[in-house]
Amino acid sequence: MTKTIAFVVYPGLTPLDLVGPLQVLSALASLDPSYRVVVVGRDLSPVGTDTPLRLAPSHTFAQVTAPDVVLVPGGAAPTMTALTDQHLLDWLRQAATTAETVASVCTGSLLLGAAGLLEGRRATTHWGMRGLLPKFGAIPVAERWVSDGPFLTGAGVSAGIDLALHLVEQLVGAELARTVQLFIEYDPQPPLGGIDWGSVDYPAFEPHARRMLTTGLADHPDLLARLLS
């Protein structure tokens, strides 16, 4: 029986949050035909992103009601707006009843939280937005990815590739996961080296986070006040 891996799109998402893991899981599907990959949205219209790129779903939410794996990307202010998208949140709640794994990248975990799926669970998100996770009952963790029951959350943007390779290992084992890693030649060697997390100025990001919230939730003052409190 074919298992369905569903990637979620909504207006304003960050493309790499979706496309990085999508490439990883698509490589899995090409190697193991027992998996298929779909991209789901409210309808089949292309959606804008936080870059000039637009993305078109392959299926609607109504066409994919019982996926085996779900992955939700994040973004900036538009993702804050999506926290109030009841159509999207309802689909996530329904999908979570059947999925073996519900995953997110970056602020996509806030969407899982808004859907009521992370209550009492360990989770991560972009480093500058981890403080919002407790607002949804989640326990924030400063890790590249975090697994808690059927939920798998990743840190910011590029962490989605690591999360996806970890997910492949969970699904089919380390050997095939290494093959996927080789196929996509994922061998990161950042020219400036790794991030020195001890030197990150967390307070300096707070005004940016506040702007994201106030822009994205301008029409939803109650939720905005809750998240800023």
C-alpha positions in Angstrom: 0.0 0.0 0.0 1.4 3.4 -1.0 2.0 5.8 1.8 1.3 9.5 1.2 3.7 12.3 2.4 1.9 15.6 2.3 3.6 19.0 2.2 1.5 22.0 3.1 1.5 25.3 1.2 -0.1 28.6 2.2 0.5 32.2 1.2 3.8 33.7 2.2 5.7 30.6 3.3 9.5 30.4 3.2 10.3 28.3 0.1 13.4 26.5 1.6 11.3 25.3 4.5 9.3 23.3 2.1 11.5 22.7 -0.9 14.5 21.4 1.0 12.5 18.6 2.8 10.5 18.1 -0.4 13.6 17.3 -2.4 14.7 14.8 0.3 11.4 13.0 0.5 11.0 13.1 -3.3 14.3 11.3 -3.5 13.0 8.7 -1.1 9.8 8.2 -3.2 12.0 7.7 -6.3 13.9 5.0 -4.5 11.0 3.4 -2.7 7.7 3.3 -4.7 5.8 2.5 -1.6 5.9 6.3 -0.9 4.3 9.1 -2.9 4.8 12.8 -2.3 2.0 15.4 -2.7 1.8 19.2 -2.1 -1.5 20.3 -0.6 -3.2 23.6 -0.4 -6.7 25.2 -0.1 -7.0 25.0 -3.9 -4.7 24.5 -6.8 -3.8 28.1 -7.3 -0.2 29.1 -7.0 0.7 30.9 -3.7 3.2 33.6 -3.1 6.2 33.1 -0.9 8.5 35.4 1.0 10.7 35.4 -2.2 9.7 36.2 -5.8 9.0 32.4 -6.3 5.4 31.2 -6.4 4.5 27.6 -5.6 1.5 25.6 -6.9 0.0 22.7 -4.9 -0.5 19.3 -6.6 -3.6 18.5 -4.6 -6.2 20.3 -2.5 -6.8 19.7 1.2 -10.1 18.0 0.3 -8.3 15.5 -2.0 -5.8 14.4 0.7 -7.6 13.7 3.9 -5.6 10.9 5.5 -1.9 11.4 4.8 0.7 9.1 6.5 3.2 12.0 6.9 2.6 15.7 7.0 5.2 18.5 6.8 4.3 22.2 7.5 6.8 24.9 6.5 7.2 28.2 8.3 7.8 31.8 7.4 7.6 35.3 8.7 4.6 37.7 9.0 2.4 35.6 6.6 2.8 32.6 8.8 1.6 34.6 11.8 -1.5 35.4 9.7 -1.9 31.7 8.9 -2.2 31.1 12.7 -5.8 32.3 12.2 -6.6 30.3 9.1 -9.2 27.9 10.4 -9.4 25.9 7.2 -5.7 25.2 7.4 -5.8 24.5 11.1 -8.8 22.2 10.8 -7.0 20.2 8.0 -3.9 19.8 10.3 -6.1 18.6 13.1 -7.8 16.0 10.9 -4.5 14.9 9.3 -2.9 14.4 12.7 -5.5 11.8 13.5 -4.1 9.5 10.8 -0.5 10.5 10.2 2.3 8.5 11.6 4.4 11.7 11.7 3.4 15.3 11.7 6.5 17.5 11.0 7.3 21.2 10.8 10.1 23.4 9.8 10.9 26.8 11.4 7.8 28.7 12.5 5.6 25.9 11.0 5.6 24.5 14.5 3.6 27.5 15.6 0.9 26.4 13.2 0.9 23.0 14.8 0.7 24.8 18.1 -2.2 26.9 16.9 -4.0 23.7 15.8 -3.7 22.5 19.4 -1.3 19.7 18.5 1.7 20.5 20.7 0.2 20.8 24.1 2.7 19.4 26.7 5.1 18.3 23.9 8.7 19.3 23.4 9.2 21.3 20.2 11.5 23.7 18.5 11.3 26.4 15.9 13.4 29.3 14.6 15.7 30.5 17.4 14.2 33.9 17.4 10.6 32.6 17.9 11.1 29.8 20.4 9.6 32.0 23.1 6.2 31.8 21.4 6.0 28.0 21.8 4.8 28.1 25.4 1.9 30.3 24.3 0.6 27.2 22.7 1.4 24.9 25.6 4.6 23.5 24.0 7.9 23.0 25.8 10.6 24.9 23.8 13.9 23.1 23.1 17.0 24.6 21.5 17.8 21.7 19.2 18.2 21.2 15.4 15.1 18.9 15.4 13.0 17.5 18.2 10.9 14.4 18.2 8.1 13.9 20.7 5.6 11.1 19.9 4.3 11.5 16.4 5.5 15.1 16.2 8.8 16.1 14.6 9.7 19.8 14.7 12.7 21.5 13.1 14.6 24.7 13.8 15.0 27.5 11.2 14.9 27.1 7.4 17.9 25.0 6.5 17.2 22.6 9.5 14.4 21.2 7.4 16.9 19.2 5.3 18.4 17.6 8.5 14.9 16.9 9.8 13.9 15.3 6.5 16.9 13.0 6.4 16.2 12.0 10.0 12.6 11.3 8.9 13.8 9.1 6.1 15.9 7.2 8.5 12.8 6.7 10.7 10.7 5.6 7.8 13.1 3.2 6.0 16.4 3.0 7.9 19.8 4.5 7.9 21.1 2.8 4.8 18.5 4.3 2.5 18.7 7.6 4.3 22.5 7.7 3.5 21.7 7.0 -0.1 19.3 9.9 -0.2 21.9 12.1 1.4 24.4 11.1 -1.3 21.8 11.6 -4.1 21.2 15.2 -3.1 24.9 15.6 -2.2 24.1 17.0 1.2 27.5 17.7 2.7 27.3 21.2 4.2 30.5 23.1 4.5 29.4 26.7 5.3 32.1 29.2 4.1 31.9 31.1 7.4 31.9 28.0 9.6 29.1 26.9 12.0 27.0 29.4 14.1 28.5 30.4 17.4 25.3 30.2 19.4 26.9 31.5 22.5 27.5 34.9 20.8 24.0 35.3 19.3 22.3 38.5 20.4 18.8 37.2 21.2 17.3 40.5 22.4 18.3 42.2 19.2 15.9 39.9 17.3 12.9 40.8 19.5 11.9 43.9 17.5 11.9 41.9 14.3 9.8 39.2 15.9 7.4 41.9 17.2 7.1 43.4 13.7 6.3 40.0 12.3 3.5 39.4 14.8 2.0 42.9 14.6 2.1 42.8 10.8 0.7 39.3 10.5 -1.9 39.6 13.1 -3.0 43.2 12.6 -6.6 42.0 12.1 -6.6 39.7 15.0 -5.9 41.9 18.1 -6.8 39.2 20.7 -4.3 36.7 19.4 -1.7 39.4 18.9 -2.1 40.5 22.5 -1.8 36.9 23.8 1.4 36.3 21.8 3.0 39.6 22.9 2.1 39.2 26.5 
